Amino acid sequence: MRRIERILGAVTALVTTAMLLPVGAAGRQVSAQADPAPAPPPAATRAYNIAVSPGEVLHVEATGSGAPVVILPGLFGSAYGFRKVIEPIAAEGHRVIVVEPLGVGASSRPSSADYSLEAQARRVGAVLDSFHVTGATIVAHAVGNSIALRLALARPPLVREIVSIEGGVAEAAGTPGLRHALSLAGFLGHFGLEGVVTSRMRKNFRESSGDPSWITDPVMAGYLAPLKGDYEDVIAGYKAMASAPEPLALAPRLARLRIPVVLLLGGAPHQGGPGPAEIALMHRIPDLSIVTVPGAGYWIQEERPQAIIDAIRRSAR
């Protein structure tokens, strides 16, 4: 029983991927002296599965038109986690493109692929090439920040600015915590204890949030849905990430960046996010701004999405 409990605890570190659900319509303020104008229809979202090499398919969602905003979820995220950001930004005249890195969300999970963050950055660049995107504002959560930084260094014309959400300087996708969780997860998917898994994941979300009011049953269902019947592939993909070597260190190259980087940090006590050492490395970026978001934790896109929207608006000026 104790081993089962340890394995179930490991599940919570692995199952924060998300189902791609429709985004909602943004609200509009109207004048009190005029008849209210009808709210504009929500921008249509199109989904793409883009093959960047044999067996490597990235799931991409594109909404709206205009100046490009590219969203990179973290390892345990997907487009669903940014549903509160996508529609308002698209309504303001942006083309919002969510790129789920290999092994994340609905993207494929080939166990033999190169899961280094350098390779992930190359794949994101290939997707942006297919959309003819240059000069994008990149919004990146958690380890997605290290993919975005590598992309900006390797392909400067693609990146205009980075808005980082609880992101530090990761020198590998496979953190020690991920590797330890995987060591206990060999029987994931064989117990039929989805209710227990959901309870453990909810607890994990609460501990990493400053404002846990976003954690509802429908949201939990959205985050869990892509994993049903796919546990083995998920584990295989994360095992490959955990063992992927990085060909180039990121930290020594940060001083070469010539773009603004805005780092959003949750101001409430919470688990997860970059530690002091990672934040210190971020200070090597010449044009770095750090914004503390009061009341939020690790999941700013869920807890305080307006902070992300405001950061994107500032970058567009």
C-alpha positions as CSV (number, residue, x, y, z in Angstrom):
1,M,0.0,0.0,0.0
2,R,2.8,2.4,0.8
3,R,4.4,1.8,-2.6
4,I,1.1,2.5,-4.3
5,E,0.8,5.7,-2.4
6,R,4.3,6.7,-3.5
7,I,3.4,5.9,-7.1
8,L,0.2,7.9,-6.9
9,G,2.1,10.8,-5.4
10,A,4.4,10.6,-8.4
11,V,1.4,10.8,-10.7
12,T,0.7,14.4,-9.6
13,A,4.1,15.5,-11.0
14,L,3.3,14.0,-14.4
15,V,-0.4,14.6,-15.1
16,T,-0.8,18.3,-15.5
17,T,-1.3,18.1,-19.2
18,A,-4.5,19.6,-20.6
19,M,-7.3,19.0,-23.0
20,L,-7.7,21.5,-25.9
21,L,-11.1,23.0,-25.2
22,P,-12.8,26.0,-27.0
23,V,-11.9,29.4,-25.7
24,G,-14.6,31.8,-24.6
25,A,-15.5,35.2,-25.8
26,A,-13.9,38.3,-24.4
27,G,-16.0,41.0,-22.8
28,R,-16.3,44.5,-24.1
29,Q,-17.0,47.8,-22.2
30,V,-19.8,49.9,-23.7
31,S,-20.8,53.5,-23.1
32,A,-23.6,54.2,-20.8
33,Q,-25.0,56.7,-23.2
34,A,-25.2,54.4,-26.2
35,D,-27.1,51.2,-26.9
36,P,-24.8,48.3,-26.1
37,A,-23.1,47.0,-29.1
38,P,-23.3,43.3,-29.7
39,A,-20.2,41.4,-28.3
40,P,-17.9,40.3,-31.1
41,P,-17.9,36.6,-31.8
42,P,-14.9,34.7,-30.4
43,A,-12.1,34.4,-32.8
44,A,-12.0,31.0,-34.5
45,T,-9.3,28.7,-33.3
46,R,-7.8,26.2,-35.7
47,A,-5.8,23.2,-34.7
48,Y,-2.9,21.8,-36.6
49,N,-0.7,18.8,-36.3
50,I,2.7,19.7,-37.8
51,A,5.3,17.1,-38.6
52,V,8.7,18.6,-37.9
53,S,10.5,15.3,-38.7
54,P,9.4,11.6,-39.1
55,G,7.5,10.6,-36.0
56,E,7.7,14.0,-34.4
57,V,4.4,15.9,-34.6
58,L,3.7,19.1,-32.7
59,H,0.1,20.1,-31.9
60,V,-0.5,23.8,-32.6
61,E,-3.5,26.0,-32.1
62,A,-3.9,29.4,-33.9
63,T,-6.4,32.1,-33.0
64,G,-7.0,35.5,-34.5
65,S,-4.9,37.6,-36.9
66,G,-2.3,40.4,-36.5
67,A,1.0,40.7,-34.7
68,P,2.1,37.2,-33.5
69,V,2.0,36.1,-29.9
70,V,3.4,32.6,-29.5
71,I,2.7,30.6,-26.3
72,L,4.9,27.8,-25.1
73,P,3.4,25.8,-22.3
74,G,5.6,24.1,-19.7
75,L,6.2,20.3,-19.6
76,F,2.9,19.7,-17.8
77,G,0.7,22.1,-19.6
78,S,-1.0,22.7,-22.9
79,A,-3.2,25.2,-24.8
80,Y,-6.0,24.6,-22.4
81,G,-4.1,26.2,-19.5
82,F,-4.0,29.5,-21.5
83,R,-7.7,29.7,-22.4
84,K,-8.1,32.8,-20.2
85,V,-5.4,34.6,-22.1
86,I,-5.8,33.5,-25.7
87,E,-9.2,35.1,-26.6
88,P,-8.6,38.5,-25.0
89,I,-5.3,38.9,-26.8
90,A,-6.7,37.7,-30.1
91,A,-9.5,40.2,-29.8
92,E,-7.0,43.0,-29.5
93,G,-5.5,42.3,-32.9
94,H,-3.0,39.5,-32.4
95,R,-2.5,36.1,-33.9
96,V,-2.1,33.8,-31.0
97,I,-0.2,30.6,-31.7
98,V,0.1,27.9,-29.0
99,V,2.9,25.5,-29.8
100,E,2.9,22.4,-27.6
101,P,6.5,21.0,-27.5
102,L,7.2,17.4,-28.3
103,G,5.9,15.2,-25.5
104,V,3.6,17.9,-24.2
105,G,-0.2,18.1,-24.4
106,A,-1.5,16.6,-27.7
107,S,1.9,16.5,-29.4
108,S,3.4,13.1,-30.1
109,R,5.6,11.4,-27.6
110,P,8.2,9.3,-29.4
111,S,10.5,7.6,-26.9
112,S,13.5,7.7,-29.2
113,A,13.4,11.4,-30.0
114,D,15.9,14.1,-28.9
115,Y,14.1,15.8,-26.0
116,S,16.9,18.3,-25.2
117,L,15.7,21.9,-24.8
118,E,17.9,22.8,-27.8
119,A,16.1,20.3,-30.0
120,Q,12.7,21.6,-28.6
121,A,13.7,25.1,-29.6
122,R,14.6,24.0,-33.1
123,R,11.2,22.3,-33.5
124,V,9.4,25.5,-32.3
125,G,11.4,27.4,-34.9
126,A,10.3,25.0,-37.6
127,V,6.7,25.5,-36.6
128,L,7.0,29.3,-36.7
129,D,8.7,29.0,-40.1
130,S,5.7,27.1,-41.4
131,F,3.4,29.9,-40.2
132,H,5.8,32.5,-41.7
133,V,6.2,34.1,-38.3
134,T,8.9,36.6,-37.4
135,G,9.2,39.2,-34.6
136,A,6.9,37.3,-32.2
137,T,6.2,38.0,-28.5
138,I,6.9,34.6,-26.9
139,V,4.9,33.8,-23.7
140,A,6.5,30.9,-22.0
141,H,5.6,29.0,-18.8
142,A,8.1,27.3,-16.5
143,V,10.7,25.3,-18.5
144,G,9.1,26.7,-21.7
145,N,11.1,29.8,-20.8
146,S,14.4,28.0,-21.4
147,I,13.1,26.8,-24.8
148,A,12.2,30.4,-25.6
149,L,15.6,31.7,-24.6
150,R,17.3,29.1,-26.7
151,L,15.1,30.0,-29.6
152,A,15.9,33.7,-29.3
153,L,19.6,32.9,-29.2
154,A,19.5,30.6,-32.2
155,R,17.0,32.4,-34.3
156,P,17.0,36.1,-33.3
157,P,14.6,37.3,-36.1
158,L,11.8,35.1,-34.8
159,V,11.6,36.6,-31.3
160,R,10.8,40.2,-30.5
161,E,10.3,39.8,-26.7
162,I,9.8,37.1,-24.1
163,V,7.2,37.1,-21.4
164,S,8.3,34.4,-18.9
165,I,5.8,33.0,-16.4
166,E,7.6,31.5,-13.4
167,G,10.5,30.6,-15.6
168,G,14.1,30.2,-14.7
169,V,17.2,29.0,-16.5
170,A,16.9,25.2,-16.9
171,E,20.0,23.4,-18.2
172,A,18.0,20.2,-18.8
173,A,14.3,19.3,-19.2
174,G,14.6,16.4,-16.8
175,T,14.9,17.9,-13.3
176,P,15.9,15.7,-10.3
177,G,12.3,15.8,-9.2
178,L,11.0,14.5,-12.5
179,R,13.6,11.7,-12.5
180,H,12.6,10.7,-9.0
181,A,8.9,10.7,-9.8
182,L,9.5,8.5,-12.9
183,S,11.4,6.0,-10.8
184,L,8.2,5.4,-8.9
185,A,5.8,5.5,-11.8
186,G,6.3,2.2,-13.5
187,F,2.8,1.0,-12.7
188,L,1.0,4.2,-13.6
189,G,-2.3,3.5,-15.3
190,H,-2.6,-0.1,-13.9
191,F,-4.5,0.7,-10.7
192,G,-7.8,2.2,-12.0
193,L,-7.7,4.7,-9.2
194,E,-8.5,7.8,-11.2
195,G,-10.4,9.4,-8.3
196,V,-7.4,9.1,-6.0
197,V,-5.1,10.5,-8.8
198,T,-7.4,13.4,-9.2
199,S,-7.4,14.1,-5.5
200,R,-3.6,14.0,-5.4
201,M,-3.3,16.3,-8.4
202,R,-5.8,18.8,-6.9
203,K,-3.7,18.9,-3.8
204,N,-0.6,19.5,-5.8
205,F,-2.3,22.4,-7.7
206,R,-3.4,23.9,-4.4
207,E,0.1,23.8,-2.9
208,S,1.5,25.5,-6.0
209,S,-1.2,28.2,-6.2
210,G,-1.5,31.4,-4.4
211,D,-5.2,31.6,-5.2
212,P,-6.6,28.1,-5.6
213,S,-10.2,29.2,-6.5
214,W,-9.5,28.3,-10.1
215,I,-9.2,24.6,-9.2
216,T,-12.7,23.3,-10.0
217,D,-14.0,19.9,-11.1
218,P,-14.4,21.0,-14.7
219,V,-10.8,22.3,-14.8
220,M,-9.5,19.2,-13.2
221,A,-11.3,17.2,-15.9
222,G,-9.7,19.3,-18.6
223,Y,-6.2,18.8,-17.2
224,L,-6.7,15.0,-16.9
225,A,-8.6,14.2,-20.1
226,P,-5.6,13.8,-22.5
227,L,-4.0,11.2,-20.3
228,K,-6.9,8.7,-20.3
229,G,-5.6,5.5,-21.9
230,D,-2.3,7.1,-22.7
231,Y,-0.3,6.6,-19.5
232,E,2.4,4.4,-21.0
233,D,3.2,6.9,-23.8
234,V,3.3,9.8,-21.3
235,I,5.7,8.0,-19.1
236,A,7.9,6.9,-22.0
237,G,8.1,10.5,-23.2
238,Y,8.9,11.9,-19.8
239,K,11.6,9.2,-19.3
240,A,13.2,10.3,-22.5
241,M,13.1,13.9,-21.3
242,A,14.6,13.0,-18.0
243,S,17.6,11.4,-19.7
244,A,18.1,13.9,-22.5
245,P,21.6,15.6,-22.5
246,E,21.9,19.2,-23.5
247,P,24.5,19.9,-26.2
248,L,24.9,23.6,-25.1
249,A,24.7,25.3,-21.7
250,L,22.3,28.2,-21.7
251,A,23.5,30.4,-18.8
252,P,26.9,31.4,-20.4
253,R,25.0,32.7,-23.5
254,L,22.4,34.8,-21.8
255,A,24.4,38.0,-22.0
256,R,24.2,37.8,-25.8
257,L,20.4,38.4,-25.8
258,R,19.4,41.6,-27.4
259,I,15.6,41.5,-26.6
260,P,13.6,42.5,-23.6
261,V,12.6,39.7,-21.2
262,V,9.8,40.2,-18.7
263,L,9.7,37.6,-15.8
264,L,6.4,37.3,-14.0
265,L,6.7,35.7,-10.6
266,G,3.8,34.8,-8.3
267,G,3.9,36.9,-5.2
268,A,2.1,34.5,-2.9
269,P,3.9,31.7,-1.1
270,H,3.7,28.6,-3.3
271,Q,5.6,25.5,-4.3
272,G,7.3,25.3,-7.7
273,G,8.8,28.0,-9.8
274,P,12.4,29.2,-10.1
275,G,14.6,29.3,-7.1
276,P,17.0,32.0,-6.1
277,A,19.9,30.5,-8.1
278,E,17.8,30.4,-11.3
279,I,16.6,33.9,-10.8
280,A,20.2,35.1,-10.3
281,L,21.1,33.5,-13.6
282,M,18.2,35.3,-15.3
283,H,19.8,38.6,-14.2
284,R,22.5,37.9,-16.8
285,I,20.0,38.9,-19.4
286,P,20.9,42.6,-20.3
287,D,17.2,43.8,-20.6
288,L,15.4,41.9,-17.8
289,S,12.4,43.2,-16.0
290,I,10.9,41.2,-13.0
291,V,7.2,41.8,-12.2
292,T,5.7,40.3,-9.0
293,V,2.1,39.3,-9.4
294,P,0.3,39.8,-6.0
295,G,-1.9,36.9,-4.9
296,A,-0.7,34.5,-7.5
297,G,1.5,31.4,-7.4
298,Y,2.9,29.1,-10.1
299,W,-0.2,29.1,-12.3
300,I,-0.4,32.8,-13.1
301,Q,-2.3,32.1,-16.3
302,E,-5.0,30.5,-14.2
303,E,-4.9,32.7,-11.1
304,R,-4.1,36.2,-12.6
305,P,-4.4,36.0,-16.4
306,Q,-4.7,39.8,-16.6
307,A,-1.1,40.1,-15.5
308,I,0.0,38.2,-18.6
309,I,-2.4,40.2,-20.9
310,D,-1.0,43.4,-19.5
311,A,2.6,42.3,-20.1
312,I,1.7,41.4,-23.7
313,R,0.1,44.8,-24.2
314,R,3.2,46.6,-22.9
315,S,5.3,44.6,-25.3
316,A,3.1,45.7,-28.3
317,R,3.6,49.4,-27.6
